Amino acid sequence: MTKFAPRFWEKKPLEKLSEAEWEALCDGCGKCCLNKLEDEDSGEVALTRVACRLLDDQTCRCAHYENRHQFIPECIVLRPENLDTHAYWMPQTCAYRLLWQGKPLPGWHPLISGDPNSVHSAGVSVQGMTVSEFDTPEEDWEDYIIEEPI
């Protein structure tokens, strides 16, 4: 595991983070890999329990993270330079979104707790609660909307 400066995310702007620091901000909740519905009128985004086919619902990680675009070309690669256009798609508890909004990381975040499983222990991840996009027709996704934050 890479060693980071204590609370580096509070000392550096997002655009100055190293690749490893940027990746370490991910709490491993898996919510970014849930299919979302956007209200055409309000622009409001709702998370569903319908998971991307690449999400491992037990680890809450992408099963093919490094080459996910070969399978899911539309998968968003979140970067500091595109947060203005993509952060609203991210879950309310997402570290990237929180820091972009000037908010602190929650106490259950693995960078604060020191425990990579704290996101699951806190009940904030999608561990064991998703349904497959293969088994769930898109017209039924509204039936699987979840309230945030979970």
DSSP file (Angstrom, degrees, kcal/mol; ACC not computed):
  #  RESIDUE AA STRUCTURE BP1 BP2  ACC     N-H-->O    O-->H-N    N-H-->O    O-->H-N    TCO  KAPPA ALPHA  PHI   PSI    X-CA   Y-CA   Z-CA
    1    1 A M              0   0    0      0, 0.0     2,-0.2     0, 0.0     0, 0.0   0.000 360.0 360.0 360.0 137.8    0.0    0.0    0.0
    2    2 A T        -     0   0    0     18,-0.1     2,-0.5     1,-0.1     0, 0.0  -0.452 360.0-131.5 -72.4 139.1    1.2    3.4   -0.9
    3    3 A K        -     0   0    0     -2,-0.2     2,-0.3     0, 0.0    -1,-0.1  -0.792  27.4-169.1 -92.2 131.1    2.2    5.8    1.9
    4    4 A F        -     0   0    0     -2,-0.5     3,-0.1    16,-0.0     0, 0.0  -0.817  31.0 -94.7-118.0 157.9    0.7    9.3    1.6
    5    5 A A    >   -     0   0    0     -2,-0.3     3,-1.5     1,-0.1    -1,-0.0  -0.454  62.0 -86.3 -63.3 142.2    1.3   12.5    3.5
    6    6 A P  T 3  S-     0   0    0      0, 0.0    -1,-0.1     0, 0.0     4,-0.1  -0.287 106.1  -9.3 -55.4 131.4   -1.3   12.9    6.3
    7    7 A R  T >> S+     0   0    0    104,-0.2     3,-2.1     1,-0.1     4,-0.6   0.830  79.4 167.4  49.2  41.9   -4.5   14.4    5.2
    8    8 A F  H X>  +     0   0    0     -3,-1.5     4,-1.6     1,-0.3     3,-1.0   0.804  67.7  65.7 -54.4 -32.9   -3.0   15.3    1.8
    9    9 A W  H 34 S+     0   0    0      1,-0.3    -1,-0.3     2,-0.2     5,-0.1   0.685 101.1  49.9 -67.5 -18.3   -6.5   16.1    0.4
   10   10 A E  H <4 S+     0   0    0     -3,-2.1    -1,-0.3     1,-0.1    -2,-0.2   0.621 114.2  44.2 -90.9 -15.1   -6.7   19.0    2.8
   11   11 A K  H << S+     0   0    0     -3,-1.0    -2,-0.2    -4,-0.6    -3,-0.1   0.637 110.4  51.7-104.8 -17.9   -3.3   20.4    1.8
   12   12 A K  S  < S-     0   0    0     -4,-1.6     2,-0.1     2,-0.0    -1,-0.1  -0.936  81.1-116.6-123.2 142.3   -3.4   20.1   -2.0
   13   13 A P    >   -     0   0    0      0, 0.0     3,-2.2     0, 0.0     4,-0.4  -0.448  37.5-109.7 -68.5 153.7   -5.9   21.3   -4.6
   14   14 A L  G >  S+     0   0    0      1,-0.3     3,-1.5     2,-0.2     8,-0.1   0.860 117.7  58.2 -54.4 -39.1   -7.4   18.4   -6.5
   15   15 A E  G 3  S+     0   0    0      1,-0.3    -1,-0.3    65,-0.1    66,-0.1   0.610 103.5  54.4 -70.6  -9.6   -5.6   19.3   -9.7
   16   16 A K  G <  S+     0   0    0     -3,-2.2    -1,-0.3     2,-0.0    -2,-0.2   0.436  82.5 113.2-100.7  -1.9   -2.2   18.9   -7.9
   17   17 A L    <   -     0   0    0     -3,-1.5     2,-0.1    -4,-0.4    -8,-0.0  -0.409  68.9-119.6 -71.1 145.6   -2.8   15.4   -6.6
   18   18 A S     >  -     0   0    0      1,-0.1     4,-2.7    -2,-0.1     5,-0.2  -0.323  32.1-102.8 -71.9 167.0   -0.6   12.6   -7.9
   19   19 A E  H  > S+     0   0    0      1,-0.2     4,-2.5     2,-0.2     5,-0.2   0.909 124.6  49.9 -58.2 -42.9   -2.4    9.7   -9.7
   20   20 A A  H  > S+     0   0    0      2,-0.2     4,-1.9     1,-0.2    -1,-0.2   0.900 111.2  48.1 -65.3 -41.0   -2.0    7.5   -6.6
   21   21 A E  H  > S+     0   0    0      2,-0.2     4,-0.9     1,-0.2    -2,-0.2   0.922 111.4  51.0 -64.3 -43.2   -3.4   10.2   -4.3
   22   22 A W  H >< S+     0   0    0     -4,-2.7     3,-1.0     1,-0.2     4,-0.4   0.938 111.9  46.1 -58.8 -48.6   -6.3   10.8   -6.7
   23   23 A E  H >< S+     0   0    0     -4,-2.5     3,-1.3     1,-0.2    -1,-0.2   0.843 105.0  62.0 -64.2 -33.7   -7.1    7.1   -6.8
   24   24 A A  H 3< S+     0   0    0     -4,-1.9    -1,-0.2     1,-0.3    -2,-0.2   0.720  89.5  70.4 -67.1 -19.9   -6.8    6.8   -3.0
   25   25 A L  T << S+     0   0    0     -3,-1.0    70,-0.3    -4,-0.9    -1,-0.3   0.772  74.1 100.7 -67.6 -24.1   -9.7    9.3   -2.7
   26   26 A C    <   -     0   0    0     -3,-1.3    68,-0.0    -4,-0.4    -3,-0.0  -0.465  61.2-160.0 -64.1 125.3  -12.1    6.6   -3.9
   27   27 A D        -     0   0    0     -2,-0.3    92,-0.3    83,-0.1    -1,-0.2   0.582  33.6-120.3 -85.4  -9.5  -13.8    5.1   -0.8
   28   28 A G        +     0   0    0     91,-0.1    -2,-0.1    92,-0.0    97,-0.0   0.771  68.0 137.0  79.2  25.6  -14.8    1.9   -2.6
   29   29 A C        -     0   0    0     96,-0.1    97,-2.4     1,-0.1    98,-0.2   0.799  54.8-141.5 -75.7 -27.7  -18.5    2.3   -2.1
   30   30 A G    >   +     0   0    0     30,-0.2     3,-1.3    95,-0.2    30,-0.1   0.382  65.6 120.7  84.2  -4.0  -19.4    1.2   -5.6
   31   31 A K  G >   +     0   0    0      1,-0.3     3,-1.5     2,-0.2    94,-0.0   0.784  65.1  63.3 -67.7 -26.0  -22.2    3.8   -6.0
   32   32 A C  G 3  S+     0   0    0      1,-0.3    -1,-0.3    58,-0.1     4,-0.1   0.742  98.6  58.4 -68.5 -18.8  -20.5    5.4   -9.0
   33   33 A C  G <  S+     0   0    0     -3,-1.3    19,-2.8    27,-0.1     2,-0.3   0.312  83.9 103.4 -92.6   7.7  -21.0    2.1  -10.8
   34   34 A L  E <  S-A   51   0A   0     -3,-1.5    17,-0.2    17,-0.2     2,-0.2  -0.692  81.9-108.9 -86.6 143.3  -24.8    2.1  -10.3
   35   35 A N  E     -     0   0A   0     15,-3.5    13,-1.7    -2,-0.3     2,-0.3  -0.487  39.8-151.5 -69.7 143.1  -26.9    3.0  -13.3
   36   36 A K  E     -A   47   0A   0     11,-0.2     2,-0.4    -2,-0.2    11,-0.2  -0.810  11.4-146.6-119.7 155.3  -28.5    6.4  -12.9
   37   37 A L  E     -A   46   0A   0      9,-2.5     9,-3.2    -2,-0.3     2,-0.5  -0.982  12.7-156.0-120.1 134.0  -31.6    8.1  -14.1
   38   38 A E  E     -A   45   0A   0     -2,-0.4     2,-0.5     7,-0.2     7,-0.2  -0.944  18.2-127.5-113.8 127.4  -31.7   11.8  -14.9
   39   39 A D     >  -     0   0    0      5,-2.9     4,-2.5    -2,-0.5     5,-0.1  -0.588  15.6-147.2 -70.3 121.5  -34.9   13.8  -14.8
   40   40 A E  T  4 S+     0   0    0     -2,-0.5    -1,-0.2     1,-0.2    -2,-0.0   0.814  93.7  42.1 -62.7 -31.5  -35.1   15.6  -18.1
   41   41 A D  T  4 S+     0   0    0      1,-0.1    -1,-0.2     3,-0.1    -2,-0.0   0.930 127.7  24.6 -82.6 -48.4  -36.9   18.6  -16.6
   42   42 A S  T  4 S-     0   0    0      2,-0.1    -2,-0.2     1,-0.0     3,-0.1   0.707  90.6-131.9 -92.4 -20.8  -35.1   19.2  -13.3
   43   43 A G     <  +     0   0    0     -4,-2.5    -3,-0.1     1,-0.3     2,-0.1   0.460  52.9 153.4  79.9  -0.2  -31.7   17.6  -14.2
   44   44 A E        -     0   0    0     -5,-0.1    -5,-2.9    -6,-0.1     2,-0.5  -0.394  36.1-142.6 -65.6 137.5  -31.9   15.7  -10.9
   45   45 A V  E     -A   38   0A   0     -7,-0.2     2,-0.4    43,-0.2    -7,-0.2  -0.887  13.4-164.8-107.0 131.1  -29.9   12.4  -10.9
   46   46 A A  E     -A   37   0A   0     -9,-3.2    -9,-2.5    -2,-0.5     2,-0.3  -0.943  13.9-135.5-115.7 135.9  -31.2    9.4   -9.1
   47   47 A L  E     -AB  36 146A   0     99,-0.6    99,-2.6    -2,-0.4     2,-0.3  -0.622  19.3-160.3 -82.7 146.3  -29.2    6.3   -8.3
   48   48 A T  E     - B   0 145A   0    -13,-1.7    97,-0.2    97,-0.3    94,-0.1  -0.811  29.5-120.8-117.4 166.0  -30.6    2.9   -8.9
   49   49 A R  E    S+     0   0A   0     95,-1.8    82,-2.7    -2,-0.3     2,-0.8   0.396  81.7 112.8 -82.0   3.1  -29.6   -0.5   -7.5
   50   50 A V  E     - c   0 131A   0    -15,-0.3   -15,-3.5    80,-0.2    -2,-0.2  -0.688  60.3-152.1 -81.9 111.8  -29.0   -1.6  -11.0
   51   51 A A  E     -Ac  34 132A   0     80,-2.8    82,-1.0    -2,-0.8   -17,-0.2  -0.547  19.0-102.1 -91.3 148.3  -25.3   -2.1  -11.3
   52   52 A C    >   -     0   0    0    -19,-2.8     3,-1.8    -2,-0.2    -1,-0.1  -0.334  39.3-113.4 -55.0 145.0  -22.9   -1.9  -14.2
   53   53 A R  T 3  S+     0   0    0      1,-0.3    -1,-0.1    79,-0.1    -2,-0.1   0.692 115.1  56.7 -60.4 -18.6  -22.1   -5.3  -15.5
   54   54 A L  T 3  S+     0   0    0    -21,-0.1     9,-3.4     2,-0.1     2,-0.4   0.551  80.2 108.0 -92.0  -7.7  -18.5   -4.8  -14.4
   55   55 A L  E <   -D   62   0B   0     -3,-1.8     2,-0.9     7,-0.2     7,-0.2  -0.564  63.0-144.3 -75.4 127.1  -19.2   -4.1  -10.7
   56   56 A D  E  >> -D   61   0B   0      5,-2.7     4,-2.6    -2,-0.4     5,-0.7  -0.832  11.9-155.8 -86.1 109.3  -18.2   -6.8   -8.3
   57   57 A D  T  45S+     0   0    0     -2,-0.9    71,-1.9     1,-0.2    72,-0.2   0.607  87.1  50.6 -69.9 -12.8  -21.1   -6.4   -5.8
   58   58 A Q  T  45S+     0   0    0     69,-0.2    -1,-0.2     3,-0.1    69,-0.1   0.854 122.0  28.4 -90.5 -41.0  -19.1   -8.0   -2.9
   59   59 A T  T  45S-     0   0    0      2,-0.2    -2,-0.2    -3,-0.1     3,-0.1   0.664  96.1-136.0 -90.9 -16.8  -15.9   -5.9   -3.2
   60   60 A C  T  <5 +     0   0    0     -4,-2.6     2,-0.3     1,-0.3   -30,-0.2   0.812  66.0 118.2  62.4  32.7  -17.7   -2.8   -4.7
   61   61 A R  E   <S-D   56   0B   0     -5,-0.7    -5,-2.7   -32,-0.1     2,-0.3  -0.894  76.0 -96.2-124.9 155.8  -14.9   -2.5   -7.2
   62   62 A C  E >   -D   55   0B   0     -2,-0.3     3,-1.0    -7,-0.2    -7,-0.2  -0.562  25.6-145.5 -70.9 129.2  -14.8   -2.6  -11.0
   63   63 A A  T 3  S+     0   0    0     -9,-3.4    -1,-0.1    -2,-0.3    -8,-0.1   0.700  99.7  27.1 -69.9 -18.7  -13.8   -6.1  -12.1
   64   64 A H  T >  S+     0   0    0    -10,-0.2     3,-0.6     1,-0.1     4,-0.3  -0.284  75.7 151.8-137.1  49.0  -12.0   -4.6  -15.1
   65   65 A Y  G X  S+     0   0    0     -3,-1.0     3,-1.1     1,-0.2     4,-0.2   0.880  70.9  49.8 -52.6 -48.8  -11.0   -1.2  -13.9
   66   66 A E  G 3  S+     0   0    0      1,-0.3    -1,-0.2    -4,-0.1     3,-0.2   0.839 127.0  24.1 -64.5 -34.4   -7.9   -0.7  -16.0
   67   67 A N  G X> S+     0   0    0     -3,-0.6     3,-1.6     1,-0.1     4,-0.5  -0.018  80.8 126.2-121.1  31.0   -9.5   -1.7  -19.3
   68   68 A R  H X>  +     0   0    0     -3,-1.1     4,-3.5    -4,-0.3     3,-1.0   0.780  65.2  67.1 -61.3 -28.4  -13.2   -0.9  -18.5
   69   69 A H  H 34 S+     0   0    0      1,-0.3    -1,-0.3     2,-0.2    -2,-0.1   0.704  90.0  64.2 -70.1 -17.5  -13.5    1.2  -21.6
   70   70 A Q  H <4 S+     0   0    0     -3,-1.6    -1,-0.3     2,-0.1    -2,-0.2   0.822 118.3  26.9 -68.5 -29.6  -13.1   -1.8  -23.8
   71   71 A F  H << S+     0   0    0     -3,-1.0    -2,-0.2    -4,-0.5    -1,-0.1   0.806 136.3  27.8 -98.6 -39.3  -16.4   -3.1  -22.3
   72   72 A I    ><  +     0   0    0     -4,-3.5     3,-2.1     1,-0.1    -1,-0.2  -0.759  63.3 179.2-128.2  81.9  -18.2    0.2  -21.3
   73   73 A P  T 3  S+     0   0    0      0, 0.0    -1,-0.1     0, 0.0    -4,-0.1   0.792  81.5  56.5 -57.3 -28.8  -17.0    3.0  -23.6
   74   74 A E  T 3  S+     0   0    0      2,-0.1     2,-0.1    -5,-0.0    -5,-0.1   0.453  74.2 126.7 -85.1   0.7  -19.3    5.5  -21.9
   75   75 A C    <   -     0   0    0     -3,-2.1     2,-0.3    -7,-0.1   -42,-0.0  -0.393  64.1-121.7 -60.0 129.0  -17.8    4.9  -18.5
   76   76 A I        -     0   0    0     -2,-0.1     2,-0.9    10,-0.1    -1,-0.1  -0.567  13.5-150.8 -78.7 131.3  -16.7    8.3  -17.1
   77   77 A V        -     0   0    0     -2,-0.3     2,-0.4     2,-0.0     5,-0.1  -0.890  21.4-145.1 -98.5 104.7  -13.1    8.8  -16.1
   78   78 A L        +     0   0    0     -2,-0.9     5,-0.0     8,-0.1     3,-0.0  -0.566  29.5 163.0 -77.4 129.1  -13.4   11.4  -13.4
   79   79 A R    >>  -     0   0    0     -2,-0.4     3,-1.6     1,-0.1     4,-0.6  -0.930  52.1-104.8-139.0 159.4  -10.5   13.8  -13.3
   80   80 A P  G >4 S+     0   0    0      0, 0.0     3,-0.9     0, 0.0     4,-0.3   0.875 119.3  56.4 -54.2 -37.5  -10.0   17.2  -11.7
   81   81 A E  G 34 S+     0   0    0      1,-0.2     3,-0.1     2,-0.1     4,-0.1   0.633 111.9  40.6 -74.4 -12.3  -10.4   18.9  -15.0
   82   82 A N  G X> S+     0   0    0     -3,-1.6     4,-1.9     1,-0.1     3,-0.8   0.303  81.1 101.2-117.2  11.1  -13.9   17.4  -15.7
   83   83 A L  H <X S+     0   0    0     -3,-0.9     4,-2.5    -4,-0.6     5,-0.3   0.862  76.1  62.7 -60.8 -35.0  -15.4   17.6  -12.2
   84   84 A D  H 34 S+     0   0    0     -4,-0.3    -1,-0.2     1,-0.2     4,-0.1   0.836 115.0  31.5 -60.6 -31.3  -17.4   20.7  -13.3
   85   85 A T  H <4 S+     0   0    0     -3,-0.8    -1,-0.2     2,-0.1    -2,-0.2   0.674 131.3  30.9 -99.7 -19.2  -19.3   18.6  -15.8
   86   86 A H  H >X S+     0   0    0     -4,-1.9     3,-1.7    -7,-0.1     4,-0.5   0.610  90.0  86.8-116.8 -14.5  -19.3   15.2  -14.2
   87   87 A A  G >< S+     0   0    0     -4,-2.5     3,-1.4    -5,-0.3    -3,-0.1   0.834  83.1  64.1 -60.4 -32.0  -19.4   15.7  -10.4
   88   88 A Y  G 34 S+     0   0    0     -5,-0.3    -1,-0.3     1,-0.3   -43,-0.2   0.741  97.7  57.5 -65.6 -19.8  -23.2   15.9  -10.3
   89   89 A W  G <4 S+     0   0    0     -3,-1.7    -1,-0.3     2,-0.1    -2,-0.2   0.674  91.4  91.6 -78.4 -18.4  -23.3   12.3  -11.6
   90   90 A M  S << S-     0   0    0     -3,-1.4   -45,-0.1    -4,-0.5   -58,-0.1  -0.430  90.5 -93.0 -81.0 152.4  -21.4   11.1   -8.6
   91   91 A P    >   -     0   0    0      0, 0.0     3,-1.6     0, 0.0     6,-0.2  -0.194  34.8-112.6 -59.8 155.1  -23.0   10.0   -5.3
   92   92 A Q  T 3  S+     0   0    0      1,-0.3    -2,-0.1    -3,-0.1    -3,-0.0   0.771 118.0  49.1 -61.1 -26.9  -23.6   12.6   -2.6
   93   93 A T  T 3  S+     0   0    0     31,-0.1    -1,-0.3     4,-0.1     2,-0.1   0.426  80.8 127.1 -93.1   0.5  -21.0   10.8   -0.4
   94   94 A C    <>  -     0   0    0     -3,-1.6     4,-3.0     1,-0.1     5,-0.2  -0.375  59.0-140.1 -64.1 130.2  -18.3   10.6   -3.1
   95   95 A A  H  > S+     0   0    0    -70,-0.3     4,-2.8     1,-0.2     5,-0.3   0.874 102.3  53.5 -59.4 -39.4  -15.0   12.0   -1.9
   96   96 A Y  H  > S+     0   0    0      2,-0.2     4,-2.1     1,-0.2    -1,-0.2   0.933 113.1  43.0 -62.3 -45.2  -14.3   13.6   -5.3
   97   97 A R  H  > S+     0   0    0     -6,-0.2     4,-1.9     2,-0.2    -2,-0.2   0.925 114.5  50.3 -66.1 -45.2  -17.7   15.4   -5.2
   98   98 A L  H  <>S+     0   0    0     -4,-3.0     5,-3.2     1,-0.2     4,-0.3   0.936 113.7  44.1 -60.0 -47.6  -17.4   16.4   -1.5
   99   99 A L  H ><5S+     0   0    0     -4,-2.8     3,-1.3     1,-0.2    -1,-0.2   0.888 111.1  54.2 -67.1 -37.9  -13.9   17.8   -2.0
  100  100 A W  H 3<5S+     0   0    0     -4,-2.1    -1,-0.2    -5,-0.3    -2,-0.2   0.851 109.9  48.9 -60.5 -35.1  -15.0   19.6   -5.2
  101  101 A Q  T 3<5S-     0   0    0     -4,-1.9    -1,-0.3    -5,-0.1    -2,-0.2   0.446 121.1-110.9 -83.9  -1.4  -17.8   21.1   -3.2
  102  102 A G  T < 5S+     0   0    0     -3,-1.3    -3,-0.2     1,-0.3    -2,-0.1   0.703  74.0 135.1  79.8  19.9  -15.4   22.2   -0.5
  103  103 A K      < -     0   0    0     -5,-3.2    -1,-0.3    -6,-0.2    -2,-0.1  -0.654  55.2-108.7-100.7 157.6  -16.7   19.7    2.1
  104  104 A P        -     0   0    0      0, 0.0    -1,-0.1     0, 0.0    -3,-0.0  -0.368  34.9 -99.7 -79.9 162.0  -14.7   17.4    4.4
  105  105 A L        -     0   0    0      1,-0.1   -11,-0.1    -2,-0.1     2,-0.0  -0.573  44.6-108.3 -75.0 144.4  -14.4   13.7    4.0
  106  106 A P    >   -     0   0    0      0, 0.0     3,-1.9     0, 0.0     6,-0.2  -0.350  26.7-109.6 -72.4 157.7  -16.7   11.7    6.4
  107  107 A G  T 3  S+     0   0    0      1,-0.3    -2,-0.0     5,-0.1     5,-0.0   0.734 115.9  59.4 -60.1 -25.6  -15.2    9.8    9.3
  108  108 A W  T 3  S+     0   0    0      4,-0.1    -1,-0.3     5,-0.1    14,-0.1   0.580  75.9 117.3 -80.6  -8.9  -16.0    6.4    7.7
  109  109 A H  S X> S-     0   0    0     -3,-1.9     4,-2.9     1,-0.1     3,-1.9  -0.374  74.1-126.2 -61.3 134.1  -13.8    7.2    4.7
  110  110 A P  H 3> S+     0   0    0      0, 0.0     4,-2.1     0, 0.0    -1,-0.1   0.786 108.5  60.3 -54.3 -30.5  -10.9    4.8    4.5
  111  111 A L  H 34 S+     0   0    0      2,-0.2  -104,-0.2     1,-0.2    -2,-0.1   0.788 116.1  33.7 -68.1 -24.8   -8.3    7.6    4.4
  112  112 A I  H <4 S+     0   0    0     -3,-1.9    -1,-0.2    -6,-0.2    -4,-0.1   0.855 124.3  41.1 -93.9 -44.4   -9.6    8.8    7.7
  113  113 A S  H  < S-     0   0    0     -4,-2.9    -2,-0.2     2,-0.2    -5,-0.1   0.778  93.8-137.1 -75.9 -26.1  -10.5    5.6    9.4
  114  114 A G  S  < S+     0   0    0     -4,-2.1    -3,-0.1    -5,-0.4    -1,-0.1   0.505  72.9 107.0  79.7   3.3   -7.4    3.7    8.2
  115  115 A D    >   -     0   0    0     -6,-0.2     3,-1.9     1,-0.1     4,-0.3  -0.958  60.3-156.0-120.6 115.6   -9.7    0.7    7.4
  116  116 A P  T 3  S+     0   0    0      0, 0.0     3,-0.3     0, 0.0     4,-0.2   0.703  97.4  53.9 -63.1 -17.4  -10.5   -0.1    3.8
  117  117 A N  T >> S+     0   0    0      1,-0.2     4,-2.6     2,-0.1     3,-0.7   0.444  78.2  95.7 -94.1  -0.4  -13.7   -1.9    5.0
  118  118 A S  H <> S+     0   0    0     -3,-1.9     4,-2.2     1,-0.3     6,-0.2   0.824  78.4  59.8 -62.3 -30.3  -15.0    1.1    7.0
  119  119 A V  H 34>S+     0   0    0     -3,-0.3     5,-2.0    -4,-0.3     6,-0.8   0.871 111.0  41.3 -63.4 -36.2  -17.2    2.2    4.0
  120  120 A H  H X45S+     0   0    0     -3,-0.7     3,-1.5     4,-0.2    -2,-0.2   0.905 113.2  52.6 -76.3 -43.6  -19.0   -1.2    4.2
  121  121 A S  H 3<5S+     0   0    0     -4,-2.6    -2,-0.2     1,-0.3    -3,-0.2   0.847 107.3  53.5 -60.1 -34.2  -19.1   -1.3    8.0
  122  122 A A  T 3<5S-     0   0    0     -4,-2.2    -1,-0.3    -5,-0.2    -2,-0.2   0.555 112.9-121.5 -78.3  -7.6  -20.7    2.2    8.0
  123  123 A G  T < 5S+     0   0    0     -3,-1.5    -3,-0.2    -4,-0.1    -2,-0.1   0.751  79.7 119.2  75.5  23.4  -23.4    0.9    5.6
  124  124 A V      < +     0   0    0     -5,-2.0    26,-0.2    -6,-0.2    -4,-0.2   0.540  53.6  79.4 -99.1  -9.8  -22.5    3.4    2.9
  125  125 A S  S    S-     0   0    0     -6,-0.8   -95,-0.2    -5,-0.1   -96,-0.1  -0.386  81.9-121.8 -93.4 174.6  -21.5    1.0    0.2
  126  126 A V    >   +     0   0    0    -97,-2.4     3,-2.4    -2,-0.1     4,-0.4   0.173  54.5 153.9 -97.7  15.7  -23.7   -1.0   -2.2
  127  127 A Q  T 3  S-     0   0    0      1,-0.3   -69,-0.2   -98,-0.2   -70,-0.1  -0.236  74.6  -8.5 -52.6 119.3  -22.2   -4.3   -1.0
  128  128 A G  T 3  S+     0   0    0    -71,-1.9    -1,-0.3     1,-0.1   -70,-0.1   0.574 115.2  91.9  72.6  11.0  -24.7   -7.1   -1.6
  129  129 A M    <   +     0   0    0     -3,-2.4     2,-0.2   -72,-0.2    -2,-0.1   0.351  59.2 100.9-119.4   7.8  -27.6   -4.8   -2.6
  130  130 A T        -     0   0    0     -4,-0.4     2,-0.3   -73,-0.1   -80,-0.2  -0.489  52.9-147.4 -95.2 163.4  -27.4   -4.5   -6.3
  131  131 A V  E     -c   50   0A   0    -82,-2.7   -80,-2.8    -2,-0.2     2,-0.2  -0.905  32.8 -99.4-120.4 155.2  -29.3   -6.2   -9.2
  132  132 A S  E  >  -c   51   0A   0     -2,-0.3     4,-0.6   -82,-0.2     3,-0.4  -0.493  12.3-142.5 -78.2 138.5  -27.8   -7.0  -12.5
  133  133 A E  T  4 S+     0   0    0    -82,-1.0    -1,-0.1     1,-0.2     3,-0.1   0.738 104.5  60.7 -68.7 -20.8  -28.3   -4.7  -15.5
  134  134 A F  T  4 S+     0   0    0      1,-0.2    -1,-0.2     3,-0.1   -82,-0.0   0.835 110.5  38.8 -70.7 -32.8  -28.5   -7.9  -17.6
  135  135 A D  T  4 S+     0   0    0     -3,-0.4    -1,-0.2     1,-0.1    -2,-0.2   0.457 108.4  69.6 -96.4  -2.6  -31.5   -9.1  -15.6
  136  136 A T  S  < S-     0   0    0     -4,-0.6    -1,-0.1    -3,-0.1     5,-0.1  -0.917  77.5-137.2-124.6 106.5  -33.2   -5.7  -15.2
  137  137 A P    >   -     0   0    0      0, 0.0     3,-2.4     0, 0.0     4,-0.4  -0.302  22.7-120.5 -60.3 142.9  -34.8   -4.1  -18.3
  138  138 A E  G >  S+     0   0    0      1,-0.3     3,-1.4     2,-0.2     4,-0.3   0.819 111.8  63.2 -56.2 -33.6  -34.1   -0.4  -18.5
  139  139 A E  G 3  S+     0   0    0      1,-0.3    -1,-0.3     2,-0.1     3,-0.2   0.669 103.6  50.5 -67.5 -13.5  -37.8    0.4  -18.5
  140  140 A D  G X  S+     0   0    0     -3,-2.4     3,-1.8     1,-0.1     4,-0.3   0.449  78.9  98.8 -99.0  -2.4  -37.9   -1.1  -14.9
  141  141 A W  G X  S+     0   0    0     -3,-1.4     3,-2.3    -4,-0.4   -92,-0.2   0.819  71.7  66.8 -58.1 -32.6  -35.0    0.9  -13.5
  142  142 A E  G >  S+     0   0    0     -4,-0.3     3,-1.2     1,-0.3    -1,-0.3   0.815  92.2  62.9 -57.6 -29.1  -37.3    3.4  -11.8
  143  143 A D  G <  S+     0   0    0     -3,-1.8    -1,-0.3     1,-0.2    -2,-0.2   0.626 103.1  50.3 -69.2 -12.1  -38.5    0.5   -9.6
  144  144 A Y  G <  S+     0   0    0     -3,-2.3   -95,-1.8    -4,-0.3    -1,-0.2   0.164  75.0 137.3-114.6  15.7  -34.9    0.3   -8.2
  145  145 A I  E <   -B   48   0A   0     -3,-1.2     2,-0.4   -97,-0.2   -97,-0.3  -0.413  37.2-157.3 -64.5 136.9  -34.3    4.0   -7.3
  146  146 A I  E     -B   47   0A   0    -99,-2.6   -99,-0.6    -2,-0.1     2,-0.3  -0.897  15.1-118.3-116.7 148.4  -32.5    4.4   -4.0
  147  147 A E        -     0   0    0     -2,-0.4  -101,-0.0  -101,-0.1   -99,-0.0  -0.622  43.8 -94.8 -83.4 141.3  -32.5    7.4   -1.7
  148  148 A E  S    S+     0   0    0     -2,-0.3     2,-0.1     1,-0.1    -1,-0.0  -0.750  95.6  38.5-103.5 156.2  -29.2    9.1   -1.0
  149  149 A P              0   0    0      0, 0.0    -1,-0.1     0, 0.0    -2,-0.1   0.656 360.0 360.0 -77.8 151.3  -27.2    9.0    1.0
  150  150 A I              0   0    0    -26,-0.2   -25,-0.1    -2,-0.1    -2,-0.1   0.395 360.0 360.0-100.5 360.0  -27.2    5.3    1.7
